[in-house]
Each structure stands twice: as C-alpha cells, then as structure tokens.
Amino acid sequence: MPLPENWSQWKDTIDVGRYDARWDALAAAGKNVHGEVDLVAAYSPASVLDGGCGTGRVGIELARRGIAVVGVDPDPDMIAAARSRAPELRWIQCGLEDLAIEERFDVVVLAGNVIPYARERAGVVAGSARHLAPGGRLIAGFTLQVGWPGLDEYDAWCTAAGLAVEDRFATWDREPYTGGGYAVSVSRKPA
C-alpha cells in the first residue's frame, strides 16, 4: 500500500540517514529528548507497541529502560533505519490498520504526528486498540492544524474502537491541555 501523500511530502524534506542527528545534538546539549518515553514510563507498562516508530528513537529508549517493545511503521526506509540502530529489537514494516500480531500491549504509543500522517486514521486507532491488553492505554500526540484531524475526530475514532479518553496534555511533559496547537491524548481500553 502506498504511503499517504502528506507523509511522502514531509519525508522528501529530510535525509533519513541523518534524521537522528538532530536528536543526538539536542541530547549532547543537555536537552531531554525522551519526553514521550518519560510519559509512557509513568504508567509503568511491561510492554509497549511503538506505532509509527520511524527510526526507532522512542522504542530504543523504552527498551533501554527495561520495557519490552515492538516497533511498527509502514515506511520501509524508517524500519530499515530502526533495524540498523537496534537489530536486537523487533521491527515490523506494516501500518497499524493492517497489523495482526498475537501480542497485546500495556501501551500503544503514537508519537510524532502518526495520526495526521496516516492514510487510514480511524483504522490506525482501531488497530492500536486491537493490540491493547485489557486496561491498556493508547497514548498519541499530534499537532492540531488546519487540514489535520481535530480532537473531536480523534476522540470519536477512540470511542468507536472501544477506548475512553482518560487524560489530555499539552505536551509530553504533562502540561495541562487548555487548548492550543498540540495535544497528547491518553485513552484507555476497559479492564
């Protein structure tokens, strides 16, 4: 299945081989580049599905902290980069809407505008919900801008997938959401 046009347009602006250099530079300058992992880890999961894992930055850090992780991304170049960075981890080239693995996870994390860049946005939410253990959480952060999904749409997809919004933040650092151009939503599957 071809990747969405908006993803292809964004990807054309980057060099996948050098993509992680900016994160490395920020870390070297003393910046915390693992806000997503900090938030996910606050829920004490034993297992995480890193959806739209890209080059593996989030998944690799989750594993470094002792959390079992599987990464999934439909982009072959991103998966190849993740595999080269951490060949010991499991990386699957597939969209979440089509993912069908037996494992169930305590958390599915969608960092980095996965929802807006997805071809089948409601399908990505449904696929994420299918792979959650009872009581598990879907944690998704994305930019809110014209032409991209709004929170009402996202919440409706979560409801249709059997998830209930548990919390919403303005940042991965858990600042309260009071409106604005970015949101991190935590939705929970019934126990």
C-alpha positions as CSV (number, residue, x, y, z in Angstrom):
1,M,0.0,0.0,0.0
2,P,1.4,3.4,-0.9
3,L,2.2,5.8,1.9
4,P,0.0,8.9,2.3
5,E,0.9,12.0,0.2
6,N,1.4,14.3,3.2
7,W,3.9,11.7,4.6
8,S,5.7,11.5,1.3
9,Q,5.9,15.3,1.1
10,W,7.4,15.6,4.6
11,K,9.8,12.7,4.1
12,D,11.1,14.3,0.9
13,T,12.4,17.2,3.1
14,I,14.6,15.0,5.3
15,D,17.6,12.7,5.0
16,V,16.6,9.5,6.8
17,G,20.3,8.6,7.4
18,R,20.8,11.9,9.2
19,Y,17.4,12.2,10.8
20,D,18.5,11.2,14.3
21,A,21.5,13.6,14.3
22,R,19.3,16.4,15.5
23,W,18.1,14.4,18.5
24,D,21.7,13.4,19.3
25,A,22.7,17.1,19.1
26,L,19.9,18.1,21.5
27,A,20.9,15.3,23.9
28,A,24.5,16.3,23.8
29,A,23.4,19.9,24.6
30,G,21.7,18.6,27.8
31,K,18.1,18.6,26.5
32,N,15.7,15.9,27.4
33,V,14.8,14.2,24.1
34,H,12.7,11.5,25.7
35,G,9.6,13.2,26.9
36,E,7.5,10.6,25.1
37,V,9.3,7.8,26.9
38,D,9.0,9.6,30.2
39,L,5.3,9.9,29.8
40,V,4.8,6.3,28.7
41,A,7.0,5.0,31.6
42,A,4.9,7.0,34.1
43,Y,2.2,4.4,33.5
44,S,4.6,1.5,34.4
45,P,4.0,-0.7,31.3
46,A,5.7,-4.0,30.9
47,S,5.2,-3.9,27.2
48,V,4.7,-1.2,24.5
49,L,3.9,-1.2,20.9
50,D,5.6,1.8,19.3
51,G,3.3,2.6,16.4
52,G,4.8,4.7,13.6
53,C,8.1,4.0,15.2
54,G,10.2,5.8,12.5
55,T,13.9,5.3,13.1
56,G,13.2,3.8,16.5
57,R,14.2,6.6,18.8
58,V,11.3,6.1,21.2
59,G,11.3,2.3,21.1
60,I,15.1,2.0,21.6
61,E,14.8,4.2,24.7
62,L,11.9,2.2,26.1
63,A,13.9,-1.0,25.7
64,R,16.9,0.7,27.3
65,R,14.6,1.3,30.4
66,G,13.7,-2.4,30.5
67,I,10.3,-2.3,28.8
68,A,9.5,-4.9,26.2
69,V,8.9,-3.1,22.9
70,V,7.9,-3.9,19.4
71,G,8.1,-1.2,16.7
72,V,5.9,-0.9,13.7
73,D,6.0,1.5,10.7
74,P,4.7,1.3,7.1
75,D,7.8,3.2,5.7
76,P,10.5,0.8,4.6
77,D,13.3,3.4,5.0
78,M,12.3,4.2,8.5
79,I,12.1,0.5,9.5
80,A,15.5,-0.1,7.9
81,A,17.0,2.7,10.0
82,A,15.4,1.3,13.2
83,R,16.7,-2.2,12.4
84,S,20.2,-0.8,11.8
85,R,20.2,1.1,15.1
86,A,18.8,-1.7,17.2
87,P,18.8,-5.1,15.4
88,E,18.1,-6.9,18.6
89,L,14.6,-5.4,18.8
90,R,11.5,-6.5,16.8
91,W,10.6,-4.1,14.0
92,I,7.7,-4.7,11.7
93,Q,7.0,-3.0,8.4
94,C,3.3,-2.6,8.4
95,G,0.6,0.0,9.0
96,L,-1.2,-0.2,12.3
97,E,-4.6,-0.6,10.5
98,D,-3.3,-3.8,9.0
99,L,-1.2,-5.1,11.9
100,A,-2.2,-8.6,13.1
101,I,0.2,-10.0,15.7
102,E,-0.8,-12.1,18.8
103,E,0.9,-9.9,21.4
104,R,-1.2,-7.5,23.5
105,F,0.5,-4.5,25.0
106,D,0.0,-2.3,28.1
107,V,0.6,0.8,26.0
108,V,0.5,1.7,22.3
109,V,2.3,4.9,21.8
110,L,1.9,7.1,18.7
111,A,4.5,9.8,18.9
112,G,5.5,12.2,16.1
113,N,2.2,13.0,14.3
114,V,1.4,9.4,13.5
115,I,-2.3,10.1,13.3
116,P,-2.2,13.1,10.9
117,Y,0.3,11.3,8.6
118,A,-1.8,8.1,8.5
119,R,-3.7,7.2,5.4
120,E,-6.5,5.4,7.4
121,R,-6.6,7.4,10.6
122,A,-9.6,5.7,12.1
123,G,-8.0,2.4,11.1
124,V,-4.8,3.2,12.9
125,V,-6.8,3.9,16.1
126,A,-8.8,0.7,15.7
127,G,-5.6,-1.3,15.0
128,S,-4.0,0.2,18.1
129,A,-7.0,-0.7,20.2
130,R,-6.9,-4.3,18.9
131,H,-3.4,-4.7,20.2
132,L,-4.0,-3.3,23.7
133,A,-4.3,-5.6,26.7
134,P,-7.4,-5.1,28.9
135,G,-6.9,-1.8,30.8
136,G,-4.2,-0.8,28.3
137,R,-3.6,2.7,27.1
138,L,-3.3,4.4,23.7
139,I,-1.1,7.5,24.1
140,A,-1.0,9.7,21.0
141,G,0.5,13.1,20.5
142,F,0.0,15.2,17.4
143,T,-0.2,18.8,16.1
144,L,-3.6,20.4,15.7
145,Q,-3.7,22.4,12.5
146,V,-6.0,23.1,9.6
147,G,-6.4,20.1,7.3
148,W,-5.3,17.7,10.1
149,P,-7.6,15.8,12.5
150,G,-9.0,17.7,15.4
151,L,-9.6,16.3,18.9
152,D,-13.3,15.7,18.3
153,E,-12.5,13.5,15.3
154,Y,-9.7,11.7,17.2
155,D,-11.9,11.1,20.3
156,A,-14.7,9.7,18.0
157,W,-12.3,7.2,16.5
158,C,-11.2,6.2,20.0
159,T,-14.8,5.8,21.1
160,A,-15.6,3.7,18.0
161,A,-12.6,1.5,18.9
162,G,-13.8,0.9,22.4
163,L,-11.4,3.4,24.1
164,A,-12.3,6.2,26.6
165,V,-10.3,9.4,27.0
166,E,-8.6,9.2,30.3
167,D,-6.3,12.3,30.2
168,R,-5.1,15.0,27.8
169,F,-1.9,17.0,28.0
170,A,-0.5,20.0,26.0
171,T,3.0,18.4,25.9
172,W,4.7,15.1,26.5
173,D,5.9,16.7,29.8
174,R,2.3,16.5,31.0
175,E,1.5,20.2,31.0
176,P,-2.3,20.5,31.3
177,Y,-4.2,20.9,28.0
178,T,-6.1,24.1,27.8
179,G,-6.3,24.5,24.1
180,G,-3.6,25.2,21.6
181,G,-1.8,23.6,18.7
182,Y,-0.6,20.3,20.2
183,A,-2.2,17.6,22.3
184,V,-1.2,14.3,23.9
185,S,-4.2,12.1,24.5
186,V,-4.3,9.1,26.8
187,S,-7.2,6.8,26.0
188,R,-7.9,3.6,27.9
189,K,-9.3,0.2,27.0
190,P,-11.7,-1.2,29.6
191,A,-10.2,-3.7,32.0
